[in-house]
Amino acid sequence: MVIKIKYQNDHTEYYLNSFDKIKNYDNVVYINCYENKLTVLPKLPNSLETLICDSNPLIKNLRYINIFIY
């Protein structure tokens, strides 16, 4: 699994292998978890602006999410 994230005021893209490894979770503005076979997402940070999670089984199960998904 590869999760790409970005923080507020930081344009660097960080690569992690687990949601548990994300530090300063409340400052995350971008998460890309494309094609990771995810069936669920953790609680998302309030600061999140972009979530890219297509090509995951969870997309079929999403009914409502208050974030732009592409």
TILO-524546 format. One record per residue (C-alpha): x, y, z; residue in one letter. Coordinates in steps of 0.1 Angstrom, whole numbers, plus 5000, padded with zeros to 4 digits. Last residue first. Layout:
<rs>
XYZa...
</rs>
This chain:
<rs>
488351234918y486751294951i485851634964f485151615001i481951595021n481551225016i478251045010y477350694998r480650534995l480450154992n481550124955k484350364962i485550134990l486649864965p489550094955n490250214920s489550574931d490850714963c491951064957i490951294985l491551664983t490851945008e491551765041l491852005071s489051825090n491151515090p489551195077l488350925101k489950605087p488850485053l487350145045v487549885018t490949975005l492449774977k495250024974n494550164939e494650534947y495350634983c496050994975n495551225005i495851605005y495251865032v496951695061v497351925091n495151725115d497151415108y500351575122n502151245116k500750985092i502150635099k498750505110d497350565076f499850315063s502650265037n503750635035l504850855007y505151235013y504451494986e506151824993t504052124987h504052235024d501752515036n499152265049q500451905046y500651675016k499951305015i500650994993k499550655005i501250354992v500050005000m
</rs>
